Amino acid sequence: MSAAPDIDSTAGGALPRHVAIIMDGNNRWAKKRLLPGGAGHKAGESALHRIVEHAARRDVEVLTVFAFSSENWRRPENEVTLLMKLFLHALEKQVADLHAHNIRIRFIGDLSQFAPVLQDAMRAGMLKTAANTGMTLVIAVSYGGQWDMANAARELALQVQAGTLRAEDIDTDRMQQHVQMADLPPVDLLIRTGGELRISNFVLWQAAYAEFYFSEKLWPDFDPASLDAAFAEYAGRQRRFGRTSAQVENRHA
């Protein structure tokens, strides 16, 4: 899989094959309503359920969501503990429903950082849905884009050290084989909710050619209509991948 998608596969007017979402704003949503932070995270879980269902209905091939970053471990201990409890509860509750809808679940990130019970639940969810043929839901947990690329570089360095790879043969295609989601299409559309204009160390490699869409809505308020609005904007953009507008237009004439 090339790190740069072919221009003809993602021409203007089409739906994105791979959508990535930074789900930001749970705590601010709760604070605005004078509710505890946990209420915001629970509302965010409900929003994710709605978006997953809608993305699958819209025939999105891959939906990747940023559930817990490698930096989130630095949050207050009580919040991290609550997030882990909610994560386990969501896994126990949602896997069967996702399986019933033919959705395949995958987790990316440093899963070794989680408690054994959570690691077991993640493995069980992936195993249960592995043969499903519908949308792939990728959940990024204890994940960071820099970690991802460093991990890939480390694997390549070990191959060079072992004599199975020459350093001069390392290129972007070789790197692509070792990053997370290597077997999936690159990110076409990256959405961030909550009004912040940054990507927070998320899928840095995979989103190299992605279109960005920033929504002012806090994540619990991001609904199917909001996703459709992002798709509509994406469809109106011209993706050039280094080419000129004239070159793109000529290829689709």
C-alpha positions in Angstrom: 0.0 0.0 0.0 1.5 3.3 -1.0 1.5 6.1 1.5 0.1 8.4 -1.1 -3.3 7.3 -2.5 -3.9 7.3 -6.2 -5.6 10.5 -7.3 -8.3 8.8 -9.2 -9.5 6.8 -6.2 -10.3 9.9 -4.2 -11.6 12.4 -6.7 -13.8 15.3 -5.7 -17.5 14.4 -5.2 -16.8 11.0 -3.7 -17.3 9.9 -0.1 -14.0 9.3 1.8 -13.0 5.7 2.2 -11.2 6.3 5.5 -12.5 8.8 8.0 -10.5 9.6 11.2 -12.1 11.6 14.1 -10.5 13.4 17.1 -13.4 13.3 19.5 -12.8 16.4 21.5 -15.0 18.3 23.9 -16.5 15.8 26.4 -15.3 17.7 29.5 -16.3 21.1 28.2 -19.7 19.7 27.3 -20.2 18.5 30.9 -18.8 21.7 32.4 -21.2 23.9 30.3 -24.1 21.9 31.9 -22.6 21.9 35.4 -22.2 18.2 35.3 -19.3 16.0 36.4 -16.7 15.1 33.7 -17.9 11.5 33.7 -21.3 12.6 32.3 -19.5 14.2 29.4 -17.6 11.0 28.7 -20.8 8.9 28.8 -22.5 11.4 26.4 -19.4 11.1 24.2 -19.9 7.3 24.2 -23.5 7.7 23.0 -22.3 10.1 20.3 -19.8 7.6 19.1 -22.4 4.9 18.8 -24.6 7.2 16.6 -21.6 8.2 14.4 -20.5 4.6 13.9 -23.9 3.5 12.8 -24.3 6.4 10.5 -20.8 6.0 8.9 -21.6 2.4 8.3 -24.9 3.3 6.6 -23.0 5.8 4.4 -20.7 3.0 3.3 -17.5 4.4 4.9 -14.9 1.7 4.6 -12.8 2.6 7.7 -13.6 4.8 10.7 -10.8 5.5 13.0 -11.4 7.3 16.3 -9.0 8.8 18.8 -10.3 7.4 22.1 -7.3 7.8 24.4 -3.9 9.3 23.5 -0.5 8.3 24.9 -0.5 11.7 26.5 -3.8 11.2 28.2 -2.1 9.0 30.8 -0.9 12.4 32.3 -4.5 13.4 33.2 -5.6 13.3 36.9 -5.5 9.8 38.2 -9.2 9.8 39.1 -10.1 10.8 35.5 -7.9 8.1 34.0 -9.5 5.5 36.4 -13.0 6.6 35.4 -12.1 6.5 31.7 -10.7 2.9 32.0 -14.0 1.8 33.8 -16.1 3.4 31.0 -13.9 1.9 28.4 -14.3 -1.6 29.8 -18.1 -1.1 30.2 -18.4 0.1 26.6 -16.5 -2.9 25.3 -18.7 -5.3 27.2 -21.8 -3.5 26.0 -21.0 -2.6 22.4 -19.0 -5.4 20.9 -22.1 -7.7 20.5 -24.0 -4.9 18.8 -21.1 -4.0 16.5 -20.8 -7.7 15.6 -24.5 -7.9 14.8 -24.0 -5.0 12.4 -21.1 -6.8 10.6 -18.6 -4.2 11.8 -15.0 -5.3 12.4 -13.2 -3.8 15.4 -9.5 -3.1 15.6 -7.4 -1.4 18.3 -4.2 0.4 17.6 -1.7 1.9 20.0 0.5 0.6 22.9 -2.0 -1.9 24.3 0.5 -3.2 26.8 -0.1 -0.1 28.9 -3.6 -1.3 29.9 -4.6 -3.6 32.7 -4.8 -7.2 31.7 -8.6 -7.3 31.9 -8.8 -4.5 29.3 -6.2 -6.1 27.1 -8.3 -9.3 27.2 -11.5 -7.4 26.4 -9.8 -5.7 23.4 -8.4 -9.0 22.1 -11.8 -10.7 22.5 -13.6 -7.9 20.6 -11.1 -8.1 17.7 -11.3 -11.9 17.6 -15.1 -11.9 17.7 -15.5 -9.5 14.8 -12.4 -10.5 12.8 -14.4 -12.2 10.0 -16.9 -9.4 9.6 -17.0 -7.8 6.2 -18.7 -4.4 6.8 -17.0 -1.2 8.0 -13.8 -1.5 10.0 -13.9 0.5 13.3 -10.4 1.3 14.4 -10.1 2.6 18.0 -6.8 4.3 18.8 -5.9 3.9 22.5 -2.7 4.8 24.2 -1.7 5.9 20.7 0.4 8.7 19.4 1.5 9.4 15.8 5.1 10.0 16.9 5.1 6.7 18.8 3.7 5.0 15.8 6.5 6.2 13.5 9.3 5.6 16.0 8.0 2.1 16.5 8.1 1.5 12.7 11.6 3.0 12.5 12.7 0.7 15.4 11.4 -2.4 13.5 13.3 -1.4 10.4 16.4 -0.8 12.4 16.2 -4.3 13.8 15.9 -5.7 10.3 19.0 -3.7 9.2 20.9 -4.9 12.3 19.9 -8.5 11.6 21.1 -8.2 8.0 17.7 -8.9 6.4 17.3 -5.3 5.1 19.8 -2.8 3.7 19.6 0.7 5.0 19.6 2.1 1.5 16.4 0.1 0.7 14.4 2.0 3.4 11.8 4.3 1.7 8.3 5.5 2.3 6.8 2.2 1.0 8.9 0.2 3.3 8.0 2.5 6.2 4.3 2.2 5.3 4.5 -1.6 5.9 5.4 -1.1 9.6 3.1 1.7 10.8 -0.2 1.0 12.4 -3.1 0.3 9.9 -0.5 -0.7 7.2 -3.1 -2.9 5.5 -5.9 -0.2 5.5 -6.3 2.7 3.0 -4.8 6.0 4.1 -6.9 8.6 5.9 -9.0 10.7 3.4 -10.8 12.9 5.9 -9.7 13.9 9.4 -12.4 15.5 11.5 -11.8 17.3 14.8 -14.6 18.4 17.0 -14.6 21.0 19.8 -13.3 24.0 17.9 -9.5 23.4 18.4 -7.3 23.7 15.3 -4.7 21.0 15.8 -4.4 17.3 15.2 -2.8 16.4 18.6 -0.3 13.8 17.4 -2.9 11.6 15.7 -2.3 9.4 12.6 0.5 11.7 11.5 1.8 9.3 8.8 -1.6 7.9 7.7 -3.1 11.4 7.3 -0.3 12.8 5.2 -2.7 13.6 2.3 -5.9 13.9 4.3 -8.4 16.7 4.1 -9.0 18.4 7.5 -12.4 19.4 8.8 -12.8 21.3 12.1 -16.1 21.5 13.8 -17.1 23.9 16.5 -19.4 21.3 18.0 -18.4 19.5 21.1 -18.1 15.8 20.6 -21.4 14.8 22.4 -23.2 17.2 20.1 -21.7 15.9 16.9 -24.5 14.0 15.3 -25.2 12.2 11.9 -26.1 15.6 10.3 -22.8 17.0 11.4 -21.0 14.0 9.8 -23.0 14.6 6.6 -21.9 18.2 6.6 -18.3 17.1 6.8 -18.8 14.7 3.9 -20.4 17.5 1.9 -17.5 19.8 2.4 -15.0 17.0 1.6 -16.9 16.2 -1.7 -16.5 19.8 -2.8 -12.7 19.9 -2.3 -10.1 19.2 -5.0 -7.5 16.8 -3.8 -4.3 17.3 -5.8 -1.5 15.3 -4.1 1.2 17.7 -5.4 -0.3 18.2 -8.8 -1.7 21.4 -10.2 -5.5 22.0 -10.5 -5.2 21.8 -14.3 -3.5 18.4 -14.1 -6.2 17.0 -11.8 -9.0 18.4 -14.1 -7.3 16.9 -17.2 -7.1 13.5 -15.6 -10.9 13.5 -14.9 -11.9 15.1 -18.2 
